[in-house]
Amino acid sequence: MSENVAPQSAENATLHARLAALEAENARLRGSRSAGRRLRWIGAGVLLALGALLAPVAIVANWAATQTAQTEVFVDTFEPLLAEPEVRSLIASEVSQAIIDAADLPSLTASAFEGLGNLDVPERARTALNALQGVAVAGMNGLIERTVDELIASPAFTQLTTGLLTHTHREVVAALSGTENSLLTLGSDGSLGVQLGPIIDAVKSRLQSEGVGIAAAIPTVDRTLVLVQADELARLRPGYALLQAAGAWLAPLGLLALLGGVLLAPRRRSAVLWGAGLLAGVLLLVVLALNIGVSVLTPSLGSSLGSVPVAQLVLETGIGFTRDLSITVAIIALLVGIIAWWTGPWRTPRTLRGASTALFTRARSFGDRHGIGTGRFGRRLSLLAPTIRIVLALGAAAILIWGRPLTVGLVIWTLVGGLAVIILLELLRRPAEVVPAAAAEPDRVPLPA
């Protein structure tokens, strides 16, 4: 009896040892899988954060590259700034002062009146001529100011600026590369301004056409109205080619980083939510920073320009594209996150999907009861519903990717159109009725034996 117990005990010990070894191996494998998941989450997090941080840099680079590559975009950006009443008033003031300074009207009138004074005229007339000298200078100054104001307020000024901006699209390129003879110029100190020479030449021609002979004495004026001082612009000159490349490649690289983060993550739907949240958060922080920057910089720039409203307009023009596109991309990111959440396995979205399905079912039943059902067409449409949803998603994505310019309005209208198609599809389609197994075929009457 004892001889049988001993082998059995040894066998049990061997089994326990093997079981312990299997449990240890299982624990090791679980730990290895857990470590692998952690590493994948860390890598996914790095890629998602990189993609989110590249987004605002890509937007700014794209703006700069687009401004120098597309004439229409450039004109659409800067022409409204030159059409603002505050900016035109400042330009008129600077142009008038530049002409008055260059013409040296007191010297010209003094020479003219001196010639009259040398004539054999009574002393009283000579005294009157000397008194009229100041009046003549003031009158000429007023004539110049009125002519400048009329020119800048007329369609001729718009045609002048539009023509210069359109036909010399080298303006932004000149601002970055240092090319001369452009309406916009960038000084070596980083000052971005408007050259007044072409405008002064137009005023000179207008004065001459109105019979003001003294206008011929106005020399060529090389004067710039500085709009903004930005040392960063001067630093862009050496990297102009790099800027063009960055504008073309930073956005795809950021998108690839986000896509790579989603694909690397163990739970991709959760990664989509995190990526969408990070991207939207970073872009909205950029928008907040831009708005704060405008409010902080406006007073100092306004004091240098002599006009706070003009400073506000200049800064708004500078940040407008970046701010609007950041808001637009943030909205797209939030929509992607909402779609990922809505289609997810969590309790709340499942409950909401069930409620919406029940609502559409009741709506279809109501239509069928009142004779407005879609019948065979609805059943065929229901079979095609998955394909229609895929085509709709691809179409919306194509609009948002290739639609130019990408604006908040374009995103909203794309969203509204997509929702309208989905609602219409759910109302028109007629899912196939699920027939219970017991009712699938009529009860058979047993044959008599």
C-alpha positions, 0 to 999 in steps of 0.5 A: 500500500505504501509503495503505491502512495509514494509514486502517486505523491511523486506524480502529484509533485511533478504535476504541481511543478509543471503547473507552477511553471506554466503559471509563471510562463503565463505571467511572463507572457502577460507582463510582456504583452502589457509592456508592449502595450505600454510602449505602443501607447507611448509611441502613439502619444508621441506621434499624436502630440507631434502631429498636433504641434506641427499643425499651427506651424504648418498653417503659418508656413502654408500662409506664407507659401501661398501668399508668394505663390498665388496672385489672387490670394495675395491681392485678396489679403492685402487689397482690403487693408489698403481699402480701409478708410483709416489706412487710406487716411493715414496714406493720404496724410503721409503722401501730402506731407511727402509732396509738401516736403519734397516740393519746398513750396515756401522756397518756390513761392519766395522765388516767384514773389521775389521776382515780382518784387523786383518789378517797378511796383509801388511800395504798397503793392510790394507790401501786399505781395509779401503778405500774400506769400504766406497765403499762397503757400497755405493755399498750395498746401491745401490744394495738394491735400485736397487733390491727394484726398480726392485721388485716394478716395476715388476709384483711380486709387483702387485701380492703382493699388489693384494694378500694382498688387496684381501685376507686381505679385513680386511684392511678398517675394520682394518683402522676403528677398529684398527686390526693389520697386515694389509697393510693399517693401521689407527694410533691412531692420524688418520693417514692412511698409508701403512705398509711397513713390507710385502714389506720389507720382499719380498725385503729381500727374493729377495736379499737372492735368488740373493745370497746377504748373508748380507740380512739375517741380515735385521731385521723385520721392523715395519714402516708405510708410512703415506699417509694422516692425517685425524683425522675424520677417527679416530673418525669413530672407535666408530661408525663403526656399525653406519656407516654400518647402515647409509650406508644402510638406509640414501639413502632410507630415503632421497628418502622417504623424497623427495617422501613425499615432492612431495606427500604432495605438492598441485601441485605435478609436481611443487614439482617434479621440485623443488625437482629435482632442490634442489637435483641437486643443492646440489650435484653440490655444493658438487662436487665444494666443493670437487674440491676446497678442493683437490686444497687447501689440495694438497700443505700441504699434498704434503709437508708432503708426500714429493711428490705433485703428490702422494698427488693429487692421494691420495686425488683423490682416497679419493673423487673419488667415492663421486664426481662421484656418486654425478655428476651421481645422479645430472644428474638423478635429472635433467633428472627427472626435464626435464621430469616433465617439458616436460610433464607439462601443461605450454605453452612452453612444450605444444608448443614443444610437439605439434611440435614434434608430428607434426614432427613425423606425417610428418615422418610417412606420408613420409614413407607411401607415399614411401611404407615403412609404417607399416600398421596393425602392426603400428596400433596395436603398437599404441594401445600398445604405452602407455604400452610400455612407462610405461614398458620402464620407469620402465626398465630405473628406474630399471637399475638406481636403481640396476645398479652397479656401478652407473656411468655417463656412465650408466646414459647416455647410459640408456638415449640414449637407452630410447630415441632410443626406443621412437623415433623408437616407434613413427616412427613405430606406426600408430595412428588411423585416426580420422574420421569426424562425417559428413564423418562417414557414406555415405549420405543416399538417401531419399526414395520416398514418 
